[in-house]
């Protein structure tokens, strides 16, 4: 995965969320749960690391904005 840079967490209320899950379905469900409450920049695919179990999903969250704004 790409490194997290300063712009991703430049001010309080911005966050990078990384989900580790057994499968794609679970990872995307967690993303959907957070998207219902917070504004996010959603990810469209998971990452599988060779030799590591499960998948990872990284997306960006903004506590200042409401979903859909």
N, C-alpha and C positions, 0 to 999 in steps of 0.2 A: 504494500500500500504506500501511497505517497506520504511524505512527511506532513505534519500539521505545521502551517506557517503562522506568523504573527497576525495576519489579517483574519484568520479563522476565529481567533479569540481576542480580538483587539480591544474590546470593551466588555464590561460586565453584562451578562445576559446572552452572550454568544457562546455556543458550545459546539464541539465536535463530538458526535456520538458514534461509538463503534460497538456493534452488536456481534457477539460470538454466539452461534447457534448450531444445532445439530444439522439443520437443513435450510434451504432457501425459504420455504414456506414460513417457518418460524421467524426467521430474520425479518422478512417483509411484514409479518404481522406486528412485530414490535415497532417497526417504522410507522405503520398505519396507526397504531395506538397513540404514538407521540404526535403524529400529524393531526389527529383529531383535536388535540389540545394546544399545540404550539405551531408556529410557522416553521417549516423545515425546507431545506433544499434536498429533496429525496434522491436516493441512489436508485439506479435502475438495474444493477446487477451485483451479485455477491462475489467475493474473492475466495478461492480455495488455495490454501498454502500447502505445497507439497510436504508430506510427512506430518501435517497437523490435522487433527480431527475437525470435522464440521466446516462451517463457512463463516466468513466475516462480512459485515455490511457497515459502511461508514457513511454518515450523512451529517448535515449541518443544521443546527437548531438556533432559532432566534426567539428568546423569551419576550422581546418587546413587541413583536407583531402577533396578530391573531391569525389563525389558519385562513388561508384563501386570500390574504391581503397582499 
